[in-house]
Amino acid sequence: FTLDVFLRYSGGNKVYNQTRQDVLLNMDFTNSGTELLNSWTPENPNTGYPRMYIGNNSQVNQAGVGISRFLEDGSFLRVQNISLAYALPKSIFGNGQSISSVRVFAQVQNAFIITGYKGLDPELGVNAIDNNVNPQSRTYTLGINIGL
């Protein structure tokens, strides 16, 4: 048996979560996050979520919703690749066979990520801006290597 695990770590980087900003400051009330259920109201003034309003976003700093609010820690530990393989013993092929080895394997790429980032993936976007970009896909592979 062979087990290979490839880990990647990044620390100390910041990601601007444009996606979260769009969801929290959505001014047409579509696809809003559940956090807005705790929005600012006169009866609920001590919240960190902006009041719901329609129009321009000139009130973006209300209830502590400044630009820095969406700048998040992008540190992560990603299990990039896990591979488990089994090489069949050479004795089962016998002498004089045309097959010299057989190896069966299973692999997963982008297995999981450990992060405190509130978005889908801290490695998304261009220039450290998460702007509704699809996360990296997880890929499963099963295979067999036959040596002749």
C-alpha positions, 0 to 999 in steps of 0.5 A, spaced: 500 500 500 502 507 498 498 513 501 500 520 499 497 526 502 499 533 499 498 539 503 498 546 502 498 552 507 498 560 506 498 564 512 497 572 513 494 573 507 487 578 506 481 576 502 476 582 500 470 578 500 466 582 495 461 576 494 459 577 502 458 584 501 454 584 495 449 579 499 449 583 505 448 590 502 443 587 496 439 593 495 434 590 491 432 584 496 434 578 492 438 572 494 440 576 501 444 572 506 440 570 513 444 575 517 440 580 514 434 577 519 438 581 524 439 587 520 439 594 524 432 597 526 430 602 531 428 596 535 435 593 534 440 598 534 446 594 536 447 589 531 453 589 526 448 588 520 446 594 516 439 596 515 435 594 509 434 599 504 433 600 497 436 605 493 444 607 492 449 605 497 451 611 500 449 608 507 455 603 506 458 605 513 452 605 517 452 599 523 459 598 522 459 596 515 465 599 512 469 597 506 474 593 512 468 589 514 469 585 508 477 584 508 477 577 511 483 573 514 485 568 508 489 563 511 488 556 510 490 549 510 488 545 503 488 538 503 490 538 495 491 531 493 490 524 497 492 518 493 491 511 496 494 505 491 495 498 492 500 494 488 499 487 487 504 482 488 509 480 483 508 472 485 501 472 482 503 473 475 507 467 475 514 467 470 513 468 463 507 472 463 507 479 459 504 483 465 510 485 470 506 489 475 499 491 477 497 497 481 490 499 483 489 506 485 484 512 488 485 519 488 481 525 490 484 532 488 482 538 492 479 534 498 478 539 503 480 546 506 480 548 513 480 556 514 476 561 518 474 565 511 467 566 510 466 565 503 467 559 499 474 559 498 480 564 500 484 562 493 478 565 489 478 571 485 484 576 482 488 580 486 485 577 492 478 579 491 472 574 491 467 576 487 462 571 486 467 566 483 466 558 482 470 555 487 476 549 485 472 543 483 473 536 487 476 531 483 475 523 484 480 518 480 480 511 480 485 507 476 489 502 474 497 501 472 499 495 468 506 494 467 508 490 461 
